[in-house]
Amino acid sequence: MKDPHPERVRYPAVAGAFYPREPKALRTTIERSFLDPRGPGSLPGSDSMEAERTIVAGVVPHAGYVYSGPVAAHLYRKLSGMRPPATVVLLGVNHHGLGGLFSLSDANWETPLGIVRTDRELLKALARPPLAIDNGAHRLEHSIEVELPFLQYIWGDRFRMVALQVTFSELSLLKEVGHILRETILGKDVLLLASTDLSHYLPPAEARRQDGLALRSLETLSPDRLFETVVGKDISMCGIAPTTVLLAALEGSRVHIHRLKEGTSGDAEPMDTVVGYAALSVER
C-alpha cells in the first residue's frame, strides 16, 4: 500500500548554476576547491583515522564554488579529519524574502550527490514560536543548499540535518532564536553552521576594510558586538542574521574561534568590485 504521507524532498534550486548538476563534475569541482591555491591544499581522506570532533560550529560562505569554494574548503577540510556529528543545523539567509522570519524545513534535501535526511526529532523540538516549518521559504534559497555537497563529500550519508532560514530581524529576536537553539541542542551531538558572505560589490580595498571590521567583531563571539558593528557600519554582510543567531546559541559555552581563511571573488578572476568571504571554526 502506498504511503499516504510520503516524506517531502527539497530539490536543488541552484544545481547547474552555483555548482555542477552532474555528480562526477560536482565531485571534481569540490576537489578543485580543496586543491586550489586559495584552498587548504589537500583532499579529505588523507588522515589515517577520524579524531574526536572539537569543532562545535562554523561560519562559511555560500557563493558559486568557483568564487567561494576554496575558502569554504578550509573549514570542510578541517572537519573531514573529525568524527561526523549526528546532526548539522544549517543557518541560512533569506535572500528572496519568502516565508516567515524563522523558517524550518521538514523535507529531506536532495543534491546531485544524494539525499540528506532531516533529523525529525530535533526539528520537532525546534518548531515552536517564533520558529515555524515553512518549506516554501526554502524553495529558491541557495545559502543552505550549497553547503550540503561539501558535507556529503566529507561525510557521505553519516549525518542528518536541520535547515533554518533566518530573516534579518531586530537583535533581541535573533538572540531569542539563538537561545532556543542552544536549549534545544544541549546535550546533543550537533554541529552548527552559519552560511554567510561578507561585504558585497565594493572595490577590493574597501571590501577588505569592511570585512576586517566584521570579522574582528565576529571573533569576539559576542552577538551584540557583531550585530551592532555590521548594522552600525552599514556592512553588506548578507548573513548577519544567521551568524548572530549562531553566536547567541554559543553564549556561555567555553569555546574559541579561529579565522581559517578569508578572500574575495576578485581572487578568482579580475573584477572592479568584489564580494568578501571567510571561513571560521568554533572549537572547544
PyMOL commands that set and color helices and strands:
alter all, ss='L'
color gray80, all
select helices_A, chain A and resi 23-35+65-80+120-126+135-138+145-155+171-185+204-218+223-232+240-250+265-267
alter helices_A, ss='H'
color red, helices_A
select strands_A, chain A and resi 9-10+55-60+87-93+102-104+108-111+114-116+132-133+160-166+190-195+256-264+276-283
alter strands_A, ss='S'
color yellow, strands_A
deselect
rebuild
show_as cartoon
